[in-house]
């Protein structure tokens, strides 16, 4: 992104790591923390990440942008570059409250920067169906947004095994393939892929 800001060319494949599980990654480093300040005075600042990804997107079927839970310039860059947004929400009251602000930001980005941006859906994470509190938050989000935005039926349960994966450097599918979190993500992936195929069919039919 710093190169894009300075109009420098970005060699193909620069910064991309190839993981043994067959996924390519562009990891962040500590310099990204300072980039937010630099972006403020940059021309076309909302589209720096899009500029970086435009050179790589033809090599991939899907690119996932993992954002921090903030509404700063880096998140706006991700929204400007994305086709769709999947919103993970922890099953907690404060997370549910923050959802409204995020949806307002999405609307602004759609109006001013990226009119094609769609909301894939809201995903409830770190859920615990055994507690009344968890069920209340689930009901709150589905009641408040379910009529306007898809709220995935599949939720991601809280799990100690899932918390371990950052330390071991493996995905949940390698670390605990038969666990409840791996099963939940597999189900979610199938639902998202099915939606993507429907979208592609609609686009193809319009083009006929």
C-alpha positions in Angstrom: 0.0 0.0 0.0 2.9 2.3 0.7 4.2 1.7 -2.8 0.7 2.5 -4.2 0.6 5.7 -2.3 4.0 6.7 -3.7 3.0 5.7 -7.3 5.7 3.0 -7.3 5.1 -0.2 -9.3 4.2 -3.4 -7.4 6.0 -6.5 -8.8 3.6 -9.5 -9.3 3.5 -11.7 -6.3 5.3 -9.2 -4.0 4.4 -9.8 -0.3 2.5 -12.9 -1.0 3.2 -16.0 1.2 2.2 -19.5 0.1 0.9 -21.6 3.0 1.3 -25.4 3.0 -2.5 -25.8 3.1 -2.9 -24.3 -0.3 -3.8 -20.7 0.7 -1.9 -17.6 -0.3 -1.6 -14.8 2.4 -0.6 -11.2 2.5 0.0 -10.8 6.2 0.1 -7.4 8.0 3.1 -6.2 9.9 3.6 -3.4 12.5 4.1 -0.8 9.7 0.4 -1.1 8.9 -0.4 0.7 12.2 1.4 3.8 11.0 -0.1 3.7 7.5 -3.5 4.9 8.7 -2.0 8.3 9.6 -0.2 8.5 6.2 -3.4 7.7 4.3 -5.1 10.8 5.7 -3.1 13.1 3.4 -3.0 10.8 0.4 -4.8 11.5 -2.8 -7.5 8.9 -3.6 -6.8 7.5 -0.1 -9.9 5.3 0.0 -8.7 3.2 -3.0 -5.1 2.4 -2.2 -5.9 -1.2 -1.2 -8.0 -1.7 -4.3 -5.1 -0.5 -6.4 -2.8 -3.2 -4.8 -5.4 -5.9 -5.2 -6.3 -5.1 -8.8 -2.9 -6.4 -9.9 -3.5 -9.8 -8.1 -7.2 -10.5 -8.3 -7.1 -12.2 -11.7 -5.0 -15.0 -10.2 -7.6 -15.9 -7.6 -11.2 -17.1 -7.4 -11.7 -15.5 -4.0 -9.8 -12.9 -2.0 -10.7 -12.5 1.7 -9.9 -9.2 3.5 -9.8 -9.6 7.2 -10.4 -6.3 9.0 -9.8 -5.1 12.5 -12.9 -4.2 14.5 -12.6 -0.5 13.8 -14.0 2.0 11.3 -10.8 3.7 10.3 -9.3 4.4 6.9 -7.9 0.8 6.5 -11.4 -0.6 7.0 -12.8 1.9 4.5 -10.1 0.8 2.0 -11.2 -2.8 2.4 -14.9 -1.8 1.8 -13.8 0.1 -1.3 -12.0 -2.9 -2.6 -14.6 -5.6 -1.8 -17.5 -7.0 -3.8 -19.3 -8.2 -0.7 -19.0 -7.9 3.1 -19.5 -10.7 5.6 -20.0 -9.2 9.1 -18.9 -11.4 12.0 -20.5 -10.3 15.3 -19.5 -11.7 18.7 -22.6 -12.7 20.6 -22.1 -9.9 23.1 -24.2 -6.7 23.7 -21.4 -4.2 22.8 -20.6 -6.0 19.6 -24.3 -5.9 18.6 -24.4 -2.1 19.4 -21.3 -1.6 17.2 -23.0 -3.3 14.3 -25.3 -0.2 13.7 -22.2 2.0 13.2 -20.6 -0.4 10.8 -23.8 -0.6 8.7 -23.9 3.2 8.5 -20.3 3.2 7.3 -21.1 0.6 4.7 -24.0 2.8 3.4 -21.7 5.8 3.1 -19.0 3.7 1.2 -21.8 2.4 -1.1 -23.0 5.9 -1.8 -19.7 7.7 -2.3 -17.0 5.1 -3.2 -18.2 1.6 -4.1 -21.8 1.4 -5.3 -21.5 -2.3 -6.1 -20.7 -3.3 -2.5 -23.2 -5.9 -1.2 -23.7 -7.3 2.3 -23.2 -11.1 2.2 -24.7 -11.4 5.7 -24.2 -11.3 9.4 -22.4 -14.1 11.1 -22.7 -14.7 14.8 -19.4 -15.9 16.3 -18.2 -17.1 19.7 -21.7 -18.2 20.5 -22.8 -20.3 23.5 -26.2 -21.7 23.1 -26.2 -23.1 26.7 -26.6 -19.6 28.2 -29.7 -17.5 28.2 -27.5 -14.4 27.5 -26.1 -15.9 24.3 -29.6 -16.7 23.1 -30.9 -13.2 24.0 -28.1 -11.6 21.8 -28.9 -14.0 19.0 -32.6 -13.1 19.2 -31.7 -9.4 19.4 -29.7 -9.4 16.2 -32.0 -11.5 14.2 -35.0 -9.4 15.4 -33.3 -6.1 14.6 -31.7 -6.9 11.3 -33.1 -10.2 10.0 -35.8 -8.6 7.9 -33.3 -6.4 6.0 -30.0 -8.4 6.0 -29.3 -12.1 5.8 -28.3 -13.4 9.3 -26.7 -16.8 8.7 -28.4 -19.7 10.3 -25.0 -21.2 11.0 -23.2 -19.7 14.0 -19.6 -20.2 15.1 -19.4 -21.6 18.6 -16.9 -20.6 21.2 -14.0 -23.1 21.5 -10.7 -23.3 23.2 -9.4 -25.3 20.2 -10.2 -22.5 17.9 -8.3 -20.0 20.1 -5.1 -22.2 19.8 -4.8 -21.9 16.0 -2.9 -18.6 15.9 -0.1 -20.0 18.1 0.3 -23.3 16.0 0.0 -21.5 12.6 -2.6 -23.9 11.3 -6.2 -23.5 10.2 -9.0 -25.0 12.3 -9.3 -27.7 9.6 -5.8 -28.9 10.2 -5.7 -28.3 14.0 -9.1 -29.8 14.9 -10.8 -31.1 11.7 -13.6 -33.0 13.5 -14.4 -30.3 16.0 -17.5 -28.2 16.2 -15.8 -25.0 14.9 -14.4 -26.7 11.8 -17.8 -28.2 11.1 -19.5 -24.8 11.5 -17.0 -23.0 9.2 -17.4 -25.8 6.6 -21.2 -25.3 6.7 -20.8 -21.5 6.4 -18.4 -21.9 3.5 -20.8 -24.1 1.6 -23.6 -21.5 2.1 -21.4 -18.6 1.0 -20.2 -20.6 -2.1 -23.8 -21.5 -3.0 -24.7 -17.8 -2.8 -21.7 -16.9 -5.0 -22.7 -19.4 -7.6 -26.3 -18.0 -7.7 -24.9 -14.5 -8.2 -22.7 -15.7 -11.1 -25.7 -17.4 -12.8 -27.7 -14.2 -12.5 -24.9 -12.2 -14.0 -24.5 -14.7 -16.9 -28.3 -14.7 -17.5 -28.3 -10.9 -17.7 -25.5 -10.9 -20.2 -27.4 -13.2 -22.6 
